[in-house]
């Protein structure tokens, strides 16, 4: 979590220096790859798998989580899918991955908020209502996930990433 926080903090600072539009094509490619991998690995994420990670893999995961934190602070869309994907690769099931991704997303959002407060770029009129709605949605989603289990979470993950691919593709191609 500290690395996610640092990545997001730096990403939020960087966004006011560079246009986030450079990430849109990369986002599409990443979402397609994540979705395809999940669809073709039928039993992936159904049961937690105890994995012992080598030092090299631990460093790679820390780097990947830091990069997603940076991405969330800089651009943000769909970062929860990327957190879930990494957590599944580490051996979490979909339910564990979704729960942990919420904590990671909250951490990266807090870091970005801190930087935007420092930069004086927070619009409380929009931000506060959106924050409350997002918290409400997270609570309702968590209850649903606990009630329905990992198989339903996999289906929802695939549906949501496909929806995000279509939405982001439409946004990207309509602007070009």
C-alpha positions in Angstrom: 0.0 0.0 0.0 2.8 2.5 0.7 4.1 2.0 -2.8 0.6 2.5 -4.3 0.3 5.7 -2.3 3.7 7.0 -3.5 2.9 6.0 -7.1 -0.5 7.8 -7.1 0.9 10.9 -5.4 3.6 11.2 -8.1 1.0 10.4 -10.8 -1.3 13.1 -9.6 1.5 15.6 -9.6 2.6 14.6 -13.1 -0.9 14.9 -14.5 -0.8 18.7 -14.2 2.4 18.7 -16.3 1.4 16.3 -19.1 -1.8 15.5 -20.9 -3.4 12.2 -19.8 -4.7 11.5 -23.4 -1.4 9.7 -24.1 -2.6 6.8 -22.0 -5.9 6.2 -23.8 -4.6 3.8 -26.4 -2.5 1.9 -23.9 -5.5 1.6 -21.6 -7.5 -0.1 -24.4 -4.7 -2.6 -25.1 -4.3 -3.4 -21.4 -8.0 -4.0 -20.9 -8.3 -6.3 -23.9 -5.3 -8.3 -22.7 -6.6 -8.6 -19.1 -10.1 -9.6 -20.3 -8.8 -12.2 -22.8 -6.5 -13.7 -20.2 -9.4 -14.0 -17.7 -11.8 -15.4 -20.3 -9.4 -18.1 -21.4 -8.3 -19.2 -17.9 -11.7 -20.7 -17.0 -10.9 -21.7 -13.4 -8.6 -18.8 -12.6 -9.5 -17.0 -9.4 -12.1 -19.5 -8.3 -10.1 -20.8 -5.4 -7.3 -19.0 -3.5 -3.9 -20.5 -4.2 -1.2 -20.4 -1.7 1.9 -19.2 -3.6 5.4 -18.6 -2.4 6.8 -15.6 -4.3 10.5 -15.4 -5.1 12.2 -12.1 -4.2 12.3 -11.2 -7.9 8.5 -11.7 -8.2 7.9 -9.7 -5.1 9.9 -6.8 -6.5 8.0 -7.2 -9.8 4.6 -7.1 -8.1 5.6 -4.1 -5.9 6.7 -2.3 -9.1 3.5 -3.2 -10.9 1.4 -2.0 -7.9 3.4 1.2 -7.8 2.8 1.7 -11.6 -0.9 1.2 -11.2 -0.9 3.7 -8.3 0.9 6.1 -10.6 -1.6 5.4 -13.4 -4.5 6.0 -11.0 -3.1 9.3 -9.8 -2.3 10.4 -13.4 -5.3 9.1 -15.3 -7.4 6.7 -13.3 -10.0 4.8 -15.3 -10.3 1.1 -14.8 -7.4 0.8 -12.3 -9.5 -1.5 -10.1 -9.4 -4.1 -13.0 -5.7 -3.9 -13.0 -5.4 -4.3 -9.2 -7.7 -7.3 -9.4 -5.7 -8.8 -12.2 -2.4 -8.5 -10.3 -4.0 -9.9 -7.1 -5.3 -12.9 -9.1 -1.8 -13.5 -10.4 -0.6 -13.5 -6.8 -3.1 -16.3 -5.9 -6.1 -14.4 -4.6 -9.5 -15.7 -5.6 -11.9 -13.1 -7.2 -13.6 -12.3 -3.9 -10.3 -11.7 -2.1 -8.9 -9.8 -5.1 -12.0 -7.5 -5.3 -11.8 -6.7 -1.6 -8.1 -6.0 -1.6 -8.5 -4.0 -4.8 -11.0 -1.7 -3.0 -8.4 -1.0 -0.2 -5.7 -0.4 -2.8 -8.0 1.9 -4.8 -8.9 3.8 -1.7 -5.2 4.3 -1.0 -4.4 5.6 -4.4 -7.4 7.9 -4.4 -6.3 9.3 -1.0 -2.9 10.0 -2.4 -4.2 11.7 -5.5 -6.6 13.7 -3.4 -3.8 14.8 -1.1 -1.7 16.0 -4.1 -4.7 17.8 -5.7 -5.4 19.5 -2.4 -1.8 20.7 -2.3 -2.1 21.9 -5.9 -5.5 23.6 -5.1 -7.3 21.6 -7.9 -10.2 20.0 -5.9 -13.8 20.9 -6.8 -15.7 20.0 -3.6 -19.0 20.7 -5.3 -18.5 17.7 -7.5 -16.1 15.7 -5.4 -18.1 15.3 -2.2 -21.3 14.0 -3.7 -19.3 11.7 -6.0 -17.3 10.4 -3.0 -20.5 9.6 -1.0 -22.0 7.8 -4.0 -18.8 5.8 -4.6 -18.7 4.7 -0.9 -22.4 3.7 -1.1 -21.7 1.7 -4.3 -18.7 0.0 -2.7 -20.7 -1.1 0.3 -23.5 -2.4 -1.9 -21.1 -4.1 -4.2 -19.3 -5.7 -1.3 -22.5 -7.1 0.1 -23.4 -8.5 -3.3 -20.0 -10.1 -3.7 -20.1 -11.8 -0.3 -23.5 -13.1 -1.0 -22.8 -14.4 -4.6 -19.2 -15.6 -4.3 -16.3 -16.0 -6.6 -18.0 -17.4 -9.7 -20.3 -14.4 -9.9 -17.4 -12.0 -9.3 -15.6 -13.5 -12.3 -18.6 -13.0 -14.5 -19.1 -9.5 -13.3 -15.3 -8.8 -13.8 -15.5 -10.0 -17.4 -18.7 -8.1 -18.2 -17.3 -4.9 -16.6 -14.0 -5.1 -18.4 -15.8 -5.7 -21.8 -18.1 -2.8 -21.1 -15.0 -0.6 -20.3 -13.3 -1.7 -23.5 -16.4 -0.7 -25.5 -16.8 2.6 -23.7 -13.1 3.6 -23.9 -12.9 2.5 -27.6 -15.9 4.7 -28.4 -14.4 7.6 -26.5 -11.0 7.2 -28.1 -12.2 6.7 -31.7 -14.8 9.4 -31.5 -12.1 11.9 -30.5 -9.9 11.0 -33.5 
